[in-house]
Amino acid sequence: MMNEIEQEYLTFLLDGEEFGVDILCVQEIRVLSPITTLPNKPDYIKGVINLRGVIIPIVDLRERFAKQALKYNDQTVIVILRDQTAIKPMVVGLVVDAVSEVYKFSDKSIREAPDFGNKIDRCFIQGLASHGEKLIILLNSQTLLNQDELYHL
Amino acid sequence: MSIDLAQFLPTFLEESYEGLEIMETGLLNLQSSEDDSIHSIFRAAHSIKGGAGTFGFNQVTEFTHLVETLLDEMRDGRREILKSDIEILLQSVDCIRLLIDADHNKIVCEDESISKVESLLNESLNSSSTDTQPQNENKSEKTQTATDAQSWLINFTPQPHLVQTGNDPLFLFNALADLADLEIVCNTSELPAFSDIEPKELYLSWQIKLTSSDATEDDIKEVFEWVEDECTLEITLLTNEAISDVQEDEAVNNDTQEQSIQVQSTQPESEQSSKQELAEPLSPTAITTDTNVLTTKPQSAIMGKDKAPAAKAKPDVGSIRVGVDKVDMLINLVGELVITQSMLSELGNDFDLSKVEKLTSGLDQLLQNTKELQESVMRIRMLPISFAFNRFPRLIHDLSIKTGKQIELVIKGEQTELDKTVMEQIGDPLVHLVRNAADHGIESTEVRLANGKSEKGTISLNAYHVGGSIVIEVNDDGGGINREAVLNKAIEKGIVEPNSSLTDAQVFDLLFEPGFSTASEVTDISGRGVGMDVVKKNIQSLGGRIQVESEPGKGSCFKVNLPLTLAILDGQLVRVGTEVYIIPLITIVESLQAKAELINRVSGNMVLYRLREDNVPVLPIYQLFNLEAQCTEIENALLVVVEFDGQKVGLMVDDLLAQQQVVIKSLQDNYQQVDGISGATILGDGSVAMILDIPGMITMALKQSKIAQKTAVNHNVEVV
């Protein structure tokens, strides 16, 4: 196999940490629009929004990753993820603190995450990558876009 | 030939089913009057056969060939159109349908009805040989002198562009090989030097010697029918001397020609092996087809003479044929939309306040355009209900034979349009209703005559629009429903208390109770299959309802009321706390303000509200969905009483808002099923509102209240 496969990642901030997702899975970045709540659902599922006629669920990634919830304001953004590979793609909106950068990482520079000290389910983490001084947690877009994983605690 | 035939397969299937429908309708017409429908029947059969050959649907080709031969004789006036023949042909239509399915799934259809009809066809064909017309003598001679093989010499010289039109000589030879034994010699003398070969051109020609006991010149010509204009074809019947001539000829030819294809020897072998291949690894499918046969058996018994039901064989075709006018309309509207858009963006380029008026009018236009566009798009899904009605002439025809009653079918309003999805799901319930009408509704001829009615019973199907819904009526002019018998049966079954006074409508509603059927009525036509309770369930699941009207001695009328489309719903908007929910209007019985004196609190934290003679469990939505509501006290609260399947529940809401039509959006596309929610919609302000799943909520509530309600009923009885 080729060693130098580079992939671009969109990074965003969450409680001071920087996370990255495969940019090919990002459909768009939006300001949060009014959410309609769903009855009897866990707190991290904020509800659904209308995105140009399609109803998509909104997940607060802070709460999903068991971090302190943040009050929403007009700066709150959602990253809309969409699984490009599936025939019937699932779409989900993730509430994040702020969108940061787009970085390129080669497969080689991604290291496996150590198995301790992290409240995030390990299945969501693809690995760690560093950019200068910063350490970026890369999320596994496959599990993020898997209904059973994302909506199940 | 690199054309991928598979891409045309769906079209072929669709056209074949259409062709079968044409044949069926034509055959039924043929009985009543002699018109030119025989030609359209023949054409349909012919193109099915042609298509089947192209796609390698050998079972279909073989079978249809017989049908076609019979039709051909009828068409040419060589054979009288007999009622018995039409009956056989109608059965053949069913068989072809089965065979197309079997060939499509690449299995060998072993349904016994096929061999049965096939032998009937052959019988009928052979009986024609007694015809005295000279044209036929030839043929009959051939069929009778089966041992006397005849030889035909065919010179087939295709034009170079034959293969470019999608024809393949190999198909033709295979078709010929099905007819008879072949010896094919390929003539390569026209073949140019390798460097000069144009790959798309055909340089070969063939000499075919066909030895068969029963093939006629017509049969051979038919094989070549599709390439007639693209080749030179000479067919000569070889007399004994001629045969030896040819053999000599061949001996000479063989020296110069290297290629000699013996299709005859290779073909059966490969066929056999492919059949074996199919049979062994695919044995699970073979089993499933067996069960298919089993499951259709009872119904085919109903249809009589082992026919497969017409409705069952119809596959779910996932495509719609849309009239060009509808598409033209859409294109027009899109054109207008583009114009409006460009006008608006031009306006936006250098906008100042003086142009506000222009802007508002532009926006108005945009609104108008979008509305029209939405309506036209919805109309694409709408099909005339004749698609669902088309199967009934055949059904009535079969039923009248089966029951020995004379029944006439009258169809009205077949151009009424209905959403495709609704149409697909309403078919079976309608079939059931029509069967019931024919079996129970219409009396036997003697009874009718005794009651001073015409001996011919009439079943009429009628469809029309009322507001946002469509009404389908199934009427019969039979004896009507015996109110007493129904009531007695219900009392016997313990569904109704004795001595209770019920209105006619309430009594007739009992017919839809599960397992309800008065013993005397059960026959093999409508004693089986889906029961009336299933009919009602199916209709309800489409958001519709069914009503019965009946007059003793005059007949009954089943009225099915359906929403025009499943994509749009009439809803009542209600508010609970800060949330807006939508209750489907069709489920709402009434909305009222709760009166304190009618509230019963029972154990288990359950509240019952006394609504006339009913005890309705009250279901506070805020509790069910864990919301913060304004109004948590049941006294003076607003109750929306909804009903599903006879069970009423009072939903407690904070406020009643507008009633409006909403477009249903699925939640499950991107998320999971949510209990108590059937879907979502987008309101005028762009926000999302949930549509309540009334059946789901009732089940949720009933789980909590089962015990509570029992005690309440007891309590009430004591009070009374």
Interface residues (C-beta under 8 A of the other chain):
Chain A: S33 P34 T36 T37 L38 P39 N40 K41 G47 V48 I49 N50 G53 V54 I55 I56 P57 K88 M90 V91 V92 Q147 Y151
Chain B: E579 L624 F625 N626 L627 K665 S666 L667 D669 N670 Y671 Q672 V674 D675 G676 I677 A680 I682 G686 S687 V688 A689 M690
